[in-house]
Amino acid sequence: MHLKVATEEIYQEAKEAMAKFPRLNSCHEGLAVIEEEFEELKAEVFKNSVSRDVCRLREEARQLGAMAVRFMTALT
């Protein structure tokens, strides 16, 4: 996957998340959301390689990236 495509997907995911949930109430909440997305990605990574779904891995990685971006923008 090309870097430009990946960053555009993360941007779109972050935009959608911010439209649904416009505000993080605290840094703690932001961290909790990031941690939840990380745990979901980790679960996909540690699945048996035969049943591992590359599309799911990309989706979870995109969501994790989007939540990190969302956290960053909430700090400004």
One Martini backbone bead per residue (centre of mass of N, CA, C, O) as a GRO file, in nm:
protein
   76
    1MET     BB    1   0.099   0.035   0.020
    2HIS     BB    2   0.056   0.358  -0.005
    3LEU     BB    3   0.105   0.629   0.187
    4LYS     BB    4  -0.121   0.811   0.074
    5VAL     BB    5  -0.350   0.608   0.117
    6ALA     BB    6  -0.319   0.563   0.420
    7THR     BB    7  -0.354   0.861   0.510
    8GLU     BB    8  -0.634   0.901   0.385
    9GLU     BB    9  -0.778   0.682   0.550
   10ILE     BB   10  -0.717   0.806   0.825
   11TYR     BB   11  -0.850   1.077   0.776
   12GLN     BB   12  -1.137   0.972   0.721
   13GLU     BB   13  -1.172   0.825   0.990
   14ALA     BB   14  -1.135   1.075   1.169
   15LYS     BB   15  -1.366   1.243   1.053
   16GLU     BB   16  -1.593   1.045   1.127
   17ALA     BB   17  -1.538   1.033   1.432
   18MET     BB   18  -1.572   1.345   1.479
   19ALA     BB   19  -1.870   1.356   1.387
   20LYS     BB   20  -1.981   1.158   1.606
   21PHE     BB   21  -1.727   1.248   1.817
   22PRO     BB   22  -1.622   1.569   1.874
   23ARG     BB   23  -1.526   1.487   2.179
   24LEU     BB   24  -1.286   1.489   2.419
   25ASN     BB   25  -1.282   1.494   2.771
   26SER     BB   26  -0.984   1.365   2.776
   27CYS     BB   27  -0.681   1.220   2.784
   28HIS     BB   28  -0.784   0.957   2.904
   29GLU     BB   29  -0.992   0.896   2.688
   30GLY     BB   30  -0.800   0.895   2.449
   31LEU     BB   31  -0.623   0.665   2.554
   32ALA     BB   32  -0.849   0.452   2.572
   33VAL     BB   33  -0.911   0.446   2.270
   34ILE     BB   34  -0.630   0.368   2.176
   35GLU     BB   35  -0.611   0.106   2.341
   36GLU     BB   36  -0.850  -0.036   2.210
   37GLU     BB   37  -0.736  -0.035   1.921
   38PHE     BB   38  -0.476  -0.187   1.989
   39GLU     BB   39  -0.610  -0.449   2.093
   40GLU     BB   40  -0.749  -0.517   1.824
   41LEU     BB   41  -0.490  -0.540   1.660
   42LYS     BB   42  -0.350  -0.752   1.834
   43ALA     BB   43  -0.559  -0.975   1.794
   44GLU     BB   44  -0.512  -0.999   1.488
   45VAL     BB   45  -0.207  -1.065   1.495
   46PHE     BB   46  -0.248  -1.330   1.700
   47LYS     BB   47  -0.364  -1.484   1.501
   48ASN     BB   48  -0.383  -1.723   1.310
   49SER     BB   49  -0.234  -1.714   1.004
   50VAL     BB   50  -0.468  -1.860   0.853
   51SER     BB   51  -0.706  -1.654   0.981
   52ARG     BB   52  -0.583  -1.409   0.884
   53ASP     BB   53  -0.692  -1.069   0.804
   54VAL     BB   54  -0.580  -0.815   0.617
   55CYS     BB   55  -0.824  -0.626   0.620
   56ARG     BB   56  -0.846  -0.616   0.931
   57LEU     BB   57  -0.568  -0.505   0.986
   58ARG     BB   58  -0.608  -0.241   0.833
   59GLU     BB   59  -0.853  -0.143   0.989
   60GLU     BB   60  -0.719  -0.134   1.270
   61ALA     BB   61  -0.485   0.053   1.190
   62ARG     BB   62  -0.662   0.288   1.097
   63GLN     BB   63  -0.805   0.334   1.369
   64LEU     BB   64  -0.554   0.392   1.533
   65GLY     BB   65  -0.454   0.633   1.368
   66ALA     BB   66  -0.710   0.806   1.399
   67MET     BB   67  -0.696   0.828   1.713
   68ALA     BB   68  -0.426   0.971   1.721
   69VAL     BB   69  -0.514   1.218   1.560
   70ARG     BB   70  -0.746   1.299   1.741
   71PHE     BB   71  -0.575   1.350   1.987
   72MET     BB   72  -0.395   1.569   1.865
   73THR     BB   73  -0.630   1.771   1.793
   74ALA     BB   74  -0.732   1.804   2.095
   75LEU     BB   75  -0.463   1.971   2.189
   76THR     BB   76  -0.533   2.259   2.030
   0.00000   0.00000   0.00000
